[in-house]
Amino acid sequence: MLHIYDAAAELGYRPTFFLRMVQQCGGLEAARHLLDTPAPSEGFTRLWELGRLDLSVEAVALREEFCGLFTERQLEVARRRLEEYRSHGC
């Protein structure tokens, strides 16, 4: 999760709320929390605007090495968000 912050910062976007959440709750709990919310986070939307949804929590959660850490519902939320935003283009 800290890699997401570092990579976004290299793009000029510093998701400080996300960083604070990771520092307070840990990366896994922060990711689960974001996937349990009804709408995408502002950070997700900003990464979409930057054309870097690959850096989103949603994309990371769907990676083979991490998907076992999430519920099927959380993974479905991640898939749906990515599909919806990718279909809108930027």
Contacts in CASP RR format, 6 or more apart in sequence:
PFRMAT RR
TARGET T0000
AUTHOR 0000-0000-0000
METHOD contacts of the structure
MODEL  1
MLHIYDAAAELGYRPTFFLRMVQQCGGLEAARHLLDTPAPSEGFTRLWEL
GRLDLSVEAVALREEFCGLFTERQLEVARRRLEEYRSHGC
1 18 0 8 1.000
1 22 0 8 1.000
1 26 0 8 1.000
1 27 0 8 1.000
1 28 0 8 1.000
1 30 0 8 1.000
1 31 0 8 1.000
1 57 0 8 1.000
1 60 0 8 1.000
2 19 0 8 1.000
2 22 0 8 1.000
2 27 0 8 1.000
4 15 0 8 1.000
4 18 0 8 1.000
4 55 0 8 1.000
4 56 0 8 1.000
4 57 0 8 1.000
4 60 0 8 1.000
5 14 0 8 1.000
5 15 0 8 1.000
5 18 0 8 1.000
5 19 0 8 1.000
5 22 0 8 1.000
7 52 0 8 1.000
7 55 0 8 1.000
8 14 0 8 1.000
8 15 0 8 1.000
8 46 0 8 1.000
8 47 0 8 1.000
8 50 0 8 1.000
8 52 0 8 1.000
8 55 0 8 1.000
11 50 0 8 1.000
11 52 0 8 1.000
13 43 0 8 1.000
13 46 0 8 1.000
13 47 0 8 1.000
13 50 0 8 1.000
15 43 0 8 1.000
15 46 0 8 1.000
17 42 0 8 1.000
18 30 0 8 1.000
18 41 0 8 1.000
18 43 0 8 1.000
21 30 0 8 1.000
21 33 0 8 1.000
21 34 0 8 1.000
22 30 0 8 1.000
25 33 0 8 1.000
28 69 0 8 1.000
30 57 0 8 1.000
31 57 0 8 1.000
31 60 0 8 1.000
31 61 0 8 1.000
31 69 0 8 1.000
31 70 0 8 1.000
32 70 0 8 1.000
32 74 0 8 1.000
34 41 0 8 1.000
34 44 0 8 1.000
34 57 0 8 1.000
35 57 0 8 1.000
35 58 0 8 1.000
35 61 0 8 1.000
35 70 0 8 1.000
35 74 0 8 1.000
35 77 0 8 1.000
35 78 0 8 1.000
36 74 0 8 1.000
36 77 0 8 1.000
40 58 0 8 1.000
40 81 0 8 1.000
40 85 0 8 1.000
41 57 0 8 1.000
43 56 0 8 1.000
44 53 0 8 1.000
44 56 0 8 1.000
44 57 0 8 1.000
44 58 0 8 1.000
44 81 0 8 1.000
44 85 0 8 1.000
47 53 0 8 1.000
47 55 0 8 1.000
47 56 0 8 1.000
48 56 0 8 1.000
48 85 0 8 1.000
48 90 0 8 1.000
49 90 0 8 1.000
51 90 0 8 1.000
53 59 0 8 1.000
53 82 0 8 1.000
53 85 0 8 1.000
53 86 0 8 1.000
56 81 0 8 1.000
56 82 0 8 1.000
57 78 0 8 1.000
58 77 0 8 1.000
58 78 0 8 1.000
58 79 0 8 1.000
58 81 0 8 1.000
58 82 0 8 1.000
59 78 0 8 1.000
59 82 0 8 1.000
60 66 0 8 1.000
61 67 0 8 1.000
61 69 0 8 1.000
61 70 0 8 1.000
61 74 0 8 1.000
61 75 0 8 1.000
61 78 0 8 1.000
62 75 0 8 1.000
62 78 0 8 1.000
62 79 0 8 1.000
62 82 0 8 1.000
67 75 0 8 1.000
70 78 0 8 1.000
END
